[in-house]
Amino acid sequence: MNRDAAVETTAGAEVRVERSARRRWTLIIVGLLVMQVIFGGVSVALALRGRGVVVEADYYNKAVHWDDHEALVQASQKLGWKADVRVGDVATSKGERALMITLRDKDGVPVEGARVEAAFFHRAAALDVTQVELKASGAGVYSASVPVNRVGVWEFRLTVHRAGAEGKEDVFVATLQRDLLE
């Protein structure tokens, strides 16, 4: 009977160890699945916080007319004009700053007598596009007072129209980025 009791005790111990191992691994697997569900829920909550980010406003229409845009960019590159964007350091009480764009042709001569339009936005708020027509200040400088009141990267999309020698209009399109620090 001693031998049978020892075998029974050993078998009982093995069963207890096996149950304990099953329980431990079941809890580990269930715990990992619960953590995955929690992390997924937190990720969804963080993604939905605030307003959604749209990369480009009216993207479908722009995609449909992409060839027209590329032709305009190619024509602009042939002109060889260069644009420099500067934003004033001091803001008014309304939060507006001076936006100055200097235009030069391929020989470095200031571009005079042009109509300059700018559409600009902070890269974190691509849907908040502001459009403005700049006024000539002389020597190829065009300026306006604009609400650039946020630190970070701003994108400026310039369109410049100027009557050419043959009566047609020269057009210059540029996309420039500036990192504004306060």
N, C-alpha and C positions, 0 to 999 in steps of 0.2 A: 504494500500500500504506500509505502514511502516513495517508491519510484513512480507510481501513478500520480501521487500528489505533486511531485516535483514536475512531471510532464505537464500536468494540468495547470500548475502555477506558471510555468514557462509559456504555455500556450495562451493563457489568460493575459500575461504581460505583453506578448506579441500582438494580441488582438487590441489591447489598450493603446499600444504604441502606433499601430496601424490606424486606429480610429483618430488618434490625436494628429497624425500626419495628414489624414484626409481632411479633417476639420481645418487644420492650419492652411493647407493649400487651397481649399475651397474659400476660406476667408481672404486669402491673398488675391485670388482671381476675382472674387466679387468686389474686393476693395479697389483693385485696379480699374475694373469696369465703372464703379461709382465715381472714381477720380476722373476718368475720361469724360463721363457725362457732366460732372461739375466744371471741368476745364472748358468743355464745349459750350456750356451755358454762359460762363463768364466771357468767353470769346465773342459769342453772339451779342451779349449785352454791351460789351465795349465797342463792337463794330457798329451797333445801332445808336450809340450815344451821339448826340448832336445831329446836325443836318448832314445829309449825304454829300459825298464828293463826286462831282461830275468833272471828268477830265477836260471836256471841251463842250461849250454850249453850241447848239445847232450843228452837232457833228455830222448828222446824216446829210444835210444840205451841203455842207462843206465837202463831204466825201464825194457826193454826186458831181460837184463842180471842181474837183481836184485838178483836172487838166487845165482849166481856165486859170486857176491860182498858180500852177506851175509855170504856165506861159508868162504870166505877169512877173513872177520871180525871175525867170530867165531874161526877160526884157529889162528888168531892173539891174541885173548883174551886168548886162551889156553897157548900161549907162555908166556903171562904175562909181556911183555916188556913195558916199560914206556918211553915216549919221552917228553923232555922239549925244548921248542922253545924260543930262545932269539934273539932279533934284536938289533944291535948296535945303540947307541945314535947319533953317528957322521956320517954324510953322506959325500961321496966324491963329487968332482965337477960334476960328472955325476949323482948325486942323488942316488948313491948306498950305501947300508949299509951292514954290516956283519950280515949274518944269521948263527946262531949256533944252532945245534940240538944235545942234549945230550941224548944218548940211554942207558938204563939200563935194565937188565933182571929182573925177578921176585925176585931174591935174592939181587938186588941192585948192581950187578957186571956190569961194563961197557961192552956194546956190541961192540966187535972189529971185523974187517974184513968184514964189511957189505958194500953193495952198497946202498946208500941212495938217493932217488929221492924226490923232493918236487914240488908240483904244488900249487901255491898260488895266491890269488887275494884279492883286497879290496872288502868288502861286497857291496859297492855302485856301483861297476863295475864288476859284476860277469862274464861278457864275456871277460874281459881282464886278462886271466889266463897266468901266467908266470911259465915255468917249468925249473927246474935246477937240475943237479946232484951235490951233495955235496961231498967234499973231506974229507977223514979222517984226523983229527988233533991230534988224540991220546986220550986215556982215555975215549973212547966212544963218543967223540965230533966230529961232522961232520960240515963243514962250507963252505960257498960260499959268494960271494959278489953279492947282488941282488938289483933290483930297488924298494925298499920299501920306497916311498917318499911321502906318503900321510897319514895324521892323520886320525885315525878311526879304525874300526874293520877289521882285516885281517884274512882270513881263510887259513890255511896251511894243505894240504893233503899230508901225507907222505907215501911213499912206501919203505920198507926196505927189501933187499934180502941178505941172508947169507947162505952159504952152510952148511948143517947140518952134523952130525956125520955119517949118513948113505949115504951121497952123495946127498940127496934130499935138496931142498932149503927151508929154513925157511923164511916166509914172514910176515912182520908186516905192518899193515895199520892203520893209525891214522889220525883223523881230529881234528885239534886244532885251537883255535881262540885266537887272541891277540888284545887287544885294545892299539894301539900305540899313544902316546901323544908326541907332540913336546916340 
